[in-house]
């Protein structure tokens, strides 16, 4: 049987020990390269190009520590650099790393707009919402002190403890990893020492490269239920990218099927069974804090499932990645689904954020060249 090291080399990944032997100086925190900024300077200034160069030299760049113990993520947050935050997240950064969680600096950032952007990026990728400073103040305390009510709501939504009654919908993950596609209890396989960086790469590829993902899975079946550091399985990555065939591939090999993934795959009986056994599943979120209802739009339009969810109490106004389900349906050209969403109170002119721009569902349809959807939304009062 091939060793784990041979499997990783075959898959195109270099084990950490091997890399250290090849380039030990590259792992020395705070040491600048021969020319240009080090990773901490690049993170603080938002220099993605330089950070990319350094990451190409050292795949473990996000885990380095400066002399005071901070990671590149800490420096990115201190500088208000959202793009770098996302970059190091995808490189495996610990989003709750000490000495104090980067989230604390994000929610306390003096620029409100940047504070919201950074907090949302960290929280939707599973940074601990109950992080506390050394003086005992929580992230929620800091947000409230700043008057950032939107961030306070986001923290509560993601699970921050609060003594104050709130109407904010809290996420629920109670059944996320409980069952397979047939409703049988899911039993995860032994990861057998798979390095986290390898898992992160696998989940990243599951967003766009089905062929390579399937080859890697054959080498290491334990990847089926291996979570990236940003709290995402490969099947969940495929699901929110609308890669139905890849999600079905994982489901066929016994991957855990959350309510969100079941909706994407059109498994109506599984969705109904999960919600009827536990109504909290209506508050389930997929990776990156994407709401359950949105998964009826990412692949084929799942109108019957969407109707069941809406009648059961799913929030038609819930947003994920800055967009409502109506935005997603508009971009995909799912007219029947859009009609159902509007019938259940969706705002035809709800503002959504994408690529730094505010877009209505009609604008999304226009950008995606969905002419029939454009005409439909205009007939319902849609505006660009």
Buried (B, 14 or more C-beta within 10 A) or exposed (E): EEEBBEBBBEBEBBBBEEBBEEEEEBBEBEEEBEEEBBBBBBBBBBBBEBBBBBBEEBBBBBBBBBEEEBBBBBBBBBBBBBEBBBBBBBBBBBBBBBEBBBBBBBBBBEEEEBBBBBBBBBBBBBBBBBBBBEEEBBBBBBBBEBEBEBBBBBBBBBBBEBEEEEEEBBBBBEBBBBBBBEBEEBEBEEBEEBBBBBBBBBBBBBBEBBEBBBBBBEBBEBBBBBBBBBBBBBBBBBBBBBBBEBBBBBBEBBBBBBBBBBBBBBBBEBBBBBBEEBEBBBBBBBBBBBBBBBBBBBBBBBBBBBBBBBEBEBBBBBBBBBBBBBBBBBBBBBBEBBBBBBEBEBBBBBBBBBEEEEBBBBBBBBBBEBEEBBEBBBEBEBEB
